[in-house]
Amino acid sequence: MEKVSVAVRVRPARSNEENFNGTFWKVEDNRISLHKSLGTPISGVSYTFDHVFDQDCSNARVYDLLTKDVIRAALEGFNGTAFAYGQTSSGKTFTMNGTQNDPGIIQRAVNEIFQKIEMTTNREFLIRVSYMEIYNEDINDLFAVENQKLQIHESLDRGVFVAGLREEIVNDAEQVLELIQRGEVNRHFGETNMNVRSSRSHTIFRMVIESKGKHNPDEAVRVSVLNLVDLAGSERIAKTGAGGVRLKEGKHINKSLMILGNVINKLSEGGKQRGHIPYRDSKLTRILQPALGGNAKTSIICTVAPEEVHIEESKGTLQFASRAKRITNCVQVNEILNDAALLKRQKREIEELRMKLQGSHSEVLEQEILKLRNDLLMYELEREKLAMELEEERRSQKEREQSIIEQQKKIHNLSNLTSVSDSNGHATQEESGNSNSCQEDAFSTPCLKAAPNTFVAKRSQRSQQTEYSPMPDAFSNFADEDMWMKMNKGFVADLDSLHMTPAVKVKSSLLDGENDDLSTENYKQEVQNLRRQLEIVSEERDELRRHHTEQVSLNRQLMSEVSELQQEALLIREIPQRLCESVTTCKDLYKDVFSVIQNFVATDKSGMAKLLSTTNEIGTCLFSTLESHFSEAMDNDKSSTGNNSSIEAQHVKVYDKLNRTISSLVLSDDEISSNPSLGSQYKVAAQSQFSRCQLLIFTCFSILTMGYYLLSSRLIII
């Protein structure tokens, strides 16, 4: 791939148009930019190219830097093209043709070619030249005036060529330049306000260069085509003042240049965004097709005018050059081989491949071949699978299309049925209005009708008010499905042959329109009622959802409370057992206390002994009662009322025994006091001992009684 070489050349300014107070173009190395009068560059108006030539540059320098490589490549078998582009009077023709003192690119190229041919001694050359112009989109031969309006053709061997174009075989540069001078006489020029000698056509000077080796007749023949193009300049009618023939010429010139710009623009885009390239929209682009994105080395020189009045045209030219700079061509040598040369080349290539094959490892090649075969087999299987899937998809697509066609037929039949029913309904209303033969509460009998005249799904007028109900929308209540299928396929001519359910007829055909309006209003009212009912049901549903949510939360709360109560019940069930254990402990403690108290009693017949005996009996009775109550509480044999009465009875019994014991103790005290035989010291000791024991017994008894009542109260509560 090789990019197009693009250069810009600024022609010298004309003294009568030069304006030093306005904007101007400034050339710096390979950059051209627009500056204000004070030298300040204007933002966004700066361009860079392969070469930028200022006003003092000569044609020789332009040729050496831009087109010399293209000319030399043409001698080696590469196609080449060089053309000048720009507005009218910007120096294109001067660049291509030049003058006697400063020859242009064409003359320098011709001289270069023949000089190189003379220096190449090992090859033979054949040079053919032709000269054509494109005037008003017609191709004219400048070497033969009679060859006008030639046609463009294309072939595999020659590519794009102009049929009937004269080609002259030349031997030296002088002969070529003489032919060019002859062709210039036949070229179209004209005078405009901007140029006294303005080119009114595009000219293409073509050289076909053939060469082959002198000492090797089997060598391929190299054939290259060199196009040197002088384009007509783009024009603005307001500036050129063209009219009549000049106006027509200007329109064709601008059109072909616009198409050339479109081609350049398309070629400058990326491969995916490029799309169609309009080569065939103009004969100029069609002839230059190999040079634009094809097999050719291409050089473009864009000429601009430095005057401030031409700034807009110069900007357009520079933008064209910027787009052309992004074009790439695929360049290769053009060779033509005869059979012998082709066979010899192929043998040489086969021999080279055989040598490479012998020098490589055969095992590696066999493995590579096996791998390639496996890949090929896998690709074949994949291809067959894809082919089967494609066939299946096509079959499915065909079935879908067939189904769509059948549905369209059904829709069409239903539409015809609806339209026919509506038209017959109106006709029946008119007939009924004229006859006035229908009563409000009477039912008419079905009418006989003649056979249908044509194979059309149509009802007779007299059969409109039959004893059949209206046609259902869904068409799902037909008695005969075969008849329904035939009707969908267009085979039923008489729609009254369909079996339908009987229904009551309308009361009067005169009121059909009013009944339709009333039924419509009724339907609307019914729809509104249904909507209101739907809203009510929705509200009830929301209310039920809310109640359900509350009930769920309440159930969860109750479950938690039940769980707590169950835990409390377990604790309550354990209380009697714990109390029973406490009573047992108290009973043991009670026995220990009384064993200690008995040590202070002297005789078993004293009042203290009686008190201890009574207290022991009371305690034993109390503890036995408590144990029995706790056992009953744990076994749940008696009710709480029974427990309470038993406790009260035991309380009375203990109270009586306690009173008797106290009375006996008082009597014993009186006896001791009244007995004179006892000494005072004994009385004091006895009384003091008795007082201590009595106090201790009463204390234990009080504690025992208090504990008993507390336990009894707790047991009663339980």
URWOUR-V74344 format. One record per helix or strand. SS is the DSSP state (a for helix, b for strand). FROM is the first residue (numbers start at 1). LEN is the number of residues. Records with the same first field share a line. If there is no record, write none. Layout:
SS->FROM-LEN / FROM-LEN
This chain:
b->2-2 / 5-6 / 24-5 / 31-5 / 41-8 / 51-3 / 80-8 / 98-1 / 103-1 / 123-13 / 138-4 / 150-6 / 159-5 / 168-3 / 189-2 / 198-2 / 202-12 / 221-10 / 234-1 / 297-8 / 328-2 / 335-2 / 468-1 / 502-1
a->15-3 / 59-17 / 92-6 / 105-15 / 173-14 / 237-4 / 245-24 / 271-4 / 279-3 / 283-5 / 289-3 / 308-17 / 339-21 / 362-74 / 461-3 / 481-8 / 495-3 / 509-90 / 607-29 / 640-35 / 680-38
